[in-house]
Amino acid sequence: MYKNIYLRIYESFTLPPTPTRPTPYSLMNEVIIIGGGIIGLAIAIELKQQGIGVTVLRQNRLSNASNAAAGMLAPHAENLPSAALFSLCRRSLYLYPEWIAKLESLTGSKTLYCPSGILAPVFQVPRETPLGGIWLDQQELKETQPGLSEEVCGAWWYPEDGQVDNRLLLETLNQAAKKLGIEIKDDIHVSALQQREGKVEQLITSAGNLRSTVYILATGAYASQLLPLAVRPVKGQMLALKMPFSTNYPLPLQRVIFGDGIYLVPRQDGRLIIGATVEEVGWTHYNTPCGIQTLLGKAEQLYPALKDYPIQEMWWGFRPGTPDEGPLLGTYSAENLLLAVGHYRNGILLAPITAKLITDLLISKKSDPLLQEFSAARFTTTPKPPLLYFASPMTPISLSLPDTKVKNDPLIIAGRKFNSRLMTGTGKYSDLQTMQQCIAASECDIVTVAVRRVQTNAPGHSGLAESIDWSKIWMLPNTAGCKTAEEAVRVARLGREMAKMLGQEDNNFVKLEVIPDAKYLLPDPIGTLEAAEQLVKEGFAVLPYINADPLLAKRLEEVGCVTVMPLGSPIGSGQGIKNAANIAIIIEESQIPVVVDAGIGSPSEAALAMEMGAAAVLINSAIALAKDPPLMAKAMELATRAGRNAYLAGRIPIKTYALASSPLTGLVS
Ligand SMILES: Cc1cc2nc3c(=O)[nH]c(=O)nc-3n(C[C@H](O)[C@H](O)[C@H](O)COP(=O)(O)OP(=O)(O)OC[C@H]3O[C@@H](n4cnc5c(N)ncnc54)[C@H](O)[C@@H]3O)c2cc1C
């Protein structure tokens, strides 16, 4: 059945290793799943049961959200933000009984799956009835669940919701995968998905390069470390108490209690899971007194008796958060790549439906209508080409250059021709429209974009990538914000994906910045060289930002960089060209274009760099922070062009004494 059209497309693409010429990669099963949390394993099992060979790669067997979760299956109690997500969650809930039964019978393990409903107590009687909720007044609630705070005035009862012990479930999935013969490779870190001509060609991993036919990304909150996806870690702290437990008496809490910012999940083995904080604090790997205190305070308010229960364990985890709380499912930038990430608060619940939808899509190319709602494309708005060319408030300056020599003097970087020798950036503008006007006024062909800031929607960067017409402007993704070579390499890979996503399939440019120093923002020469070597190996056209060091510039040229970008003076300082002597040596010695980057504050300084023989200048702050940014952009454009013309025209030599402008012969005496 799996020998279907979809898979056959890739048969020609996968190159078998030849015995005579050893290949620099290992060939895996037909499908590689990156990530072995609940999502990766659930998909692997579903595919394998349909006869497809699967390899699962995971960097860590235990440390993931699936292990940290509370295991609630709560599409009703969760009060989900959209109808589509509610529908997806409910479909998954209904798949649960059969899915669990199959897994348990295959392995003989128990998952403590318990569809016994969820109670959501409230302190004030609400006006509206939530979907699927049944109201229990104080008396009814006391009979259903004794021991809740006297201040609780009633509860919503969601009979369809439930829970599963997610740790046992993960273990069961591991056992099932083993039984089915799924290859699981632990302790493997995937550092990049190498793409060529719209397909993933291979994975770069800590165990060498690995190839397959189809790749599925299931790396949870880590997804945006490999691709520029709208997934971020949302930390949750949790703890477990031990309930009084005896085989002769029922547990004091029988079902999940879902409060406001708190939940109590009683396991049948006597553990009481209390969770969870929701914190936007990045990758902070620890519990905090504040987090745990908050949880305990709220839990006690709901169910006072727990204050004397012994604490068993505390932990934290990172939910794969997305802007609309829904997962990213289905196809993405490469035709042999599928996404199954970003399940945020409901990944345990959503495992069976995710496995089903992804398997259906892969095997029969059956795209469930719901998949469209969860496409990664929903976070990438279509570029609006006309925006960049909005009329500038200034009167356009008509430039008619009779000098054909200048017109035929393109800047060539990595074999690509550009008409303008002024590159600009996107940072520090008061608003996107001003940025667009400046890009238009500067007539630049290359605009550099800070990958990290765009990805994290840093202030001023929201919607930025989509506001530029990338069919006309060449994107130069930069690694601003990276302090180490390793970080820069990672961000460069994201930049390449970002350019692809925005339509520049063949863009392999990266402006490499490795800047550990926050005060002067000076680049680290060693880190830059290390990162450049790696990126060149990976096929990038590397444009490294460096201090004006002629020896470093030479080394970078030797390792294969396509330009060098020495700074005139510290970034954003507007001090002009403070190291002209060194820049002159770099220009004299380089066979690749030298782009003077950073420090230029005025058009005369841009012209000076060009007169010295620089191939181009990169100017951001001096334009973005000028009183009239579009006017300054035009001034910089004219200055860059003037400086280049002057360089080509050849300036007169400097002499010690005066030389009259008019001839001294033939004068009337
Ligand atoms: C505190 C907390 C409470 C939660 N409670 C619930 C709940 O009650 N109910 C519910 O439904 N959901 C809950 N969730 C959400 C749920 O846990 C997640 O949505 C779900 O576990 C995501 O599963 P996953 O497989 O996508 O990611 P993960 O479980 O994080 O797995 C990611 C996998 O990718 C691997 N990986 C990552 N990067 C790489 C790489 N570069 N190379 C190789 N391998 C890599 C990891 O090693 C791991 O195997 C909770 C989450 C948290 C943090």
The ligand as an ORCA input file, in Angstrom:
! r2SCAN-3c Opt
* xyz 0 1
  C       4.280     21.622     32.201
  C       3.518     21.080     31.029
  C       2.246     20.541     31.210
  C       1.543     20.019     30.123
  N       0.332     19.436     30.323
  C      -0.327     18.883     29.283
  C      -1.549     18.223     29.477
  O      -2.031     18.118     30.590
  N      -2.185     17.701     28.402
  C      -1.684     17.796     27.143
  O      -2.317     17.325     26.199
  N      -0.511     18.419     26.930
  C       0.177     18.965     27.965
  N       1.360     19.606     27.754
  C       1.834     19.803     26.387
  C       2.518     18.571     25.841
  O       3.391     18.080     26.811
  C       3.283     18.898     24.563
  O       2.472     19.597     23.666
  C       3.748     17.618     23.892
  O       4.428     16.829     24.837
  C       4.643     17.911     22.730
  O       5.177     16.692     22.296
  P       6.330     16.649     21.210
  O       6.597     15.231     20.925
  O       5.971     17.554     20.088
  O       7.576     17.370     21.917
  P       8.574     16.783     22.987
  O       7.909     15.874     23.911
  O       9.247     17.983     23.590
  O       9.611     15.970     22.149
  C      10.533     16.607     21.304
  C      11.501     15.558     20.797
  O      12.358     16.154     19.840
  C      13.708     15.794     20.157
  N      14.546     16.861     19.596
  C      14.403     18.207     19.723
  N      15.348     18.842     19.002
  C      16.089     17.899     18.406
  C      17.214     17.938     17.537
  N      17.734     19.082     17.111
  N      17.770     16.769     17.128
  C      17.233     15.566     17.538
  N      16.148     15.479     18.359
  C      15.591     16.625     18.780
  C      13.720     15.682     21.668
  O      14.820     14.934     22.123
  C      12.398     14.968     21.882
  O      12.559     13.599     21.641
  C       2.106     20.087     28.829
  C       3.384     20.607     28.661
  C       4.094     21.085     29.748
  C       5.487     21.611     29.542
*
